[in-house]
Amino acid sequence: MRLHLARRLAGAASALALAALATGPVLAADVPMAAPAEAGFSATGVEALKAEMQALVDQKKLAGAVTLLAREGKVVHFEAYGVQDVATGQATDRDTIYRIASMTKPITGVAMMILWEEGKWSLDDPVAKYIPEFADLKVATPDGGTEPQAHPMTMRELMSHTAGFDVSAGYDDDGLQDDDLQAMIDKLAALPLAVQPGTDWRYGPSVNIQGYIVEKLSGQTLDAFFKSRIFDPLKMDDTGFHVDSAKLARVSAVHTYGDDGLIAPAGEVRAAPTSPPAFLSGSGGLFSTAEDYWRFAQMLANGGELDGARILKPETVELMRTNVLAEGVTVDLYGPSQTGTGFGLDFAVINDPQAAGTPQGLNSFYWGGAFGTWFWIDPTNDLVFVGMIQNLRGSIPGAGTPPMRDISPRLVYEALTTD
């Protein structure tokens, strides 16, 4: 992961010349590649995946992208396409750094489960056991009043977006992220819940609250806990809440679409911070690369271990990808409710692939980010896919970005030749 500048400057230089500049192993050594047939894919199918991604760039539907596909722990496809900044023409590389937004959430979930394995909390504990400020939260009623919680919100509900908090937009005027995590807790403690705990799935501040709990139970800041317990063991050298100044040239620009429907610079987007921000968002604050996030996802696919570093027990990973929603509660991210999909502990889960309209295997678990990044882990087929793009509103259907989360599974499973 340390030859980034050398690769960009060397261009067509020989491998020998590059090795002379190296201070560590090159990316190709970090990610050994396997022939598609070694992992049960057709070479033509994997080429079709590459060709369709490249076509989206050529058609100016995407500025650039990085995609990585692995099965049985073998990487059979790892490609970079297009440019990471249409304004400068700088090429995308396999080590381009992306704002992964809500793909931060599964990492926070893993941090929570590390502490769960240590016996520091239980799924049925009231959240107020760890956040006393939430002990007497009321619930808003349709007539503008409030009522008591029918039962205290639980940690299980907090980790599945059913604790009763509103969607993120419901707090637009409350400045939850204007200061630090304690300030967020203080603000939420002064507001009623939107719904009774356990009765509705609402995608809001729950994982930022989990980040606060990680800090409180571990005695570390969230960035320090992530680094020492997840990133360093998994060798995720390019993942964090800020980007070292020496790596800023590798950060993708954010893009949007012009009136012609073609990709364009997004204009004013907050630059990547070069020091830890005041608000460490467990919901959406991380930067990462396709390789780093694959290492995280592959650890989960392996049952909690990668290259000798055990992060979680296999049964803990299985628990995280098991639906915990109460009967009648459905996942509804953009509307309508996602049929065939449940929710575990900081992951969506495919309970019924046919009903969900996906070729992904039963019990596949996944999530994505607001700028369009996406991934899934398919335990039925022992498969991991990571995709990185960087568009404003990049995850919202119909907002201009091609439906990458539909396109890529179709191509991946068309390429799969063996069970």
Disulfide bonds with the S-S distance in Angstrom:
none
